[in-house]
Amino acid sequence: MSFEDIKAELALLMIQMENQPEDLHQLYEKVHEKLAELKAFGMPLPEDLIELEEKLQASFDQGERFESG
């Protein structure tokens, strides 16, 4: 999968997060997976997505609902 394909998938995931906030855990899993793909290919990791992943993980660890925006 090319870098551009991965970036496009990440953009779609962000749209999904805005449109379907009840599926944030699934979104977290997808973001985590895509970041892992980028890392495996030696590509740069977008800082904003790293921060999103960390915030989602922290909210899940605390049993809280993540509020987007």
N, C-alpha and C positions, 0 to 999 in steps of 0.2 A: 504494500500500500504506500502510495506516495505521500510526501509531507503535505501537499495541497489537499489530498483526500482526507487526511487526518484532521487538518484544520477545518475543512468543510463539515466533517462529522461533529467536531467540537462546537462549531457554530450552531448546528442543529440541536445539539444537546442544551445549549444555553437557551434557545428558543423554547424547547420543551420545558425547561425549568420555569420559565415565565408563564407558560400556558397550562402546565399541569403540576402545580406545587405539591399536590398530594402524593406524587411519585418521586419525591426527593431522594429516597434511599436508592431507588433504581438509578436515578440520575447520577448519584454519587458513584455507584459501581461503574457506570459507563465512563464517567470522567476519569476515574482512577485507572480504568483499563486503557483509555486512550493516552493518558500521560505515561503509562508504562510502555506503550508502543513507541511513543516519541523517544523515551529514554533508551529503549532497546536499539533504536536506529541511530542513536547519537545526535538526535535533533534537539534544538533548544526547547526548554519547557516554558510555556507562557506563565509569567509570575502571577497574573490574576487568576488563572485556573488552579495553580498550586494553592493560592490563598483560599479559593472557593472550596477545594477539596479538604483543606485543613479545617475550615469553619464547619463544613458539613459533618466531618468526622467528629469534631469536638461536640457538636450539638447532639449527635447520635450517642456518643459516649455518655453524655449527661442526661439522656432521655428527653431532650427538648426538641421542639419543632423548630427547624431553621426557617427564618423569615428572610425571603429574598428581597433585595432592594433596599 
